[in-house]
Amino acid sequence: QVNKVLALFSSAEMAGTADHPNDIAAVVFVAATDNKKQLLYFAGKDATTKVAWLEKEGKEAVMAVTEQYFFG
């Protein structure tokens, strides 16, 4: 199953939706220099989309869809 997950992450489908490293680096820079005592920063379209989905649908629904996506 690990190979299935790794294959999915390296697929053209996933590569087409990946965020640009510079966008992620910009969030990391802010996190490192903003002097906030903030533990979480969401970086990129994928993360912000998934957080919104989690808030809307709830943990169980998101976990069920994710499990189906990766493990069939």
QUIJO-V202109 format. One record per pair of residues at least 12 apart in sequence whose C-alpha atoms are under 10 Angstrom apart, sorted by sequence separation. I is the first residue (numbers start at 1). J is the second residue. If there is no record, write none. Layout:
BEGIN
I:J + I:J
END
This chain:
BEGIN
50:62 + 28:41 + 27:41 + 28:42 + 27:42 + 28:43 + 27:43 + 26:43 + 27:44 + 24:42 + 25:43 + 26:44 + 24:43 + 25:44 + 23:43 + 24:44 + 23:44 + 24:45 + 21:43 + 22:44 + 23:45 + 21:44 + 19:43 + 20:44 + 19:44 + 20:45 + 18:44 + 19:45 + 18:45 + 19:46 + 17:45 + 18:46 + 19:47 + 17:46 + 8:69 + 9:70 + 8:70 + 5:69 + 6:70 + 5:70 + 4:70 + 5:71 + 4:71 + 2:70 + 1:70 + 2:71 + 1:71
END
